[in-house]
Each structure stands twice: as C-alpha cells, then as structure tokens.
Amino acid sequence: MTRENAETKARRYLTEGRLIVHRVDGTSITATCRGAGEVYNVSYHRGGWLCECPATGRCAHLVALMLVCVAPPLRRLAS
C-alpha cells in the first residue's frame, strides 16, 4: 500500500468535506480540518500559515486550506 503525499491527502480531505473555513478577512483566514481522528485549527495570518497538528512542515491540513484560498499561477497561452 502506498502512502498518500500531503497534496493527495489534502484533496481527499476537501472531497470528503473535512475542511471548514470559519472566517476570512483582509489579513487572516481561520478554519478547522478533520484529519485521522483529530480536528486541527489551521490558519493564515499576515503571510504565515499555521496548523496545530504534530506534523512538521507543510501538512495535508494546511495544503487543503491553501488549495481553497490561494489562486494557482496563471498559465500563459501559446501565441
């Protein structure tokens, strides 16, 4: 069995409705994400992303929030 990477797991969390965005304003976003048995607070505030889970680095909970909040880079059309 292959282990899911953070982006694959984050997309699964989104399709399963595990991310709930609670507040969005000009400088911050707050949400909760249900992981494997626990619910974690995730947020963005003035340029910094934060998740309360024990993982280090970019966890699936943060990636799920980023996927719904950060616009993907624009692709250039072929001329």
N, C-alpha and C positions, 0 to 999 in steps of 0.2 A: 504494500500500500504506500503510495507516495504522499508525502506531507504537503499540505497547501502552503503556498507562499502568502505573504501579507496581502498582496493585491487580490489574489483569487479568493482568499477568505473574506476580505472586505466586501467584494462584490456579492458573495454569498450572503453575508450579513445584511446587505441592502435588499436583496431579493426576498429575504426571509422577514423583512420588516424589523430588524433588530436595532436600527439606529433611530432615535427620536431627537429631533432638533427642538430645543426649548426656547431659545432666544437668539435673535440676530439683530445687531445694531451696527452703527458705523465703525466700531473698532473691535467688536468681540462677537463670538459665537459660542453658545453653550449647548451641549447635547448629552445624551446617555446612549450607551451601546451595550447590548447584552451579548457577552461573549459565551464561553463554555461554562455556564453555570453562574457567572457573576455579572453584575451590571456595573459598568465603569463610567465615570464622568469624563467627558472629553471636551476640549475647548480650544479656541483660538483667541488670543488677546494680544493686540499690538505687535504682530509679527512673530509670535511664538505659539507653537502647538503643544498641548499638554494632554496626557492621558494618565489616569490614576492606576492603571494596571501594572503588574510587576515586570512586564517586558521592558527591555532596553531598546532604544532606537525607535524606529518607525513601526508601530504595531498595527494590526489589522483594524483596530477600533479607530485610530487616527486616520488611516487610509480611507476608511468608509466615510468619515466626515469630510475629508479632503475631496473625495470623489463627487460629493454633492455641493461643495462650496467653492471649489477652485475651477475656474474656466480652463479647459485644455488649450494648449497653444494653437494658434491659428495655422492651418496648413496653407501653403502658397499654392495657388492654382498654376498649372503649367501654362506658359504663354504660347 
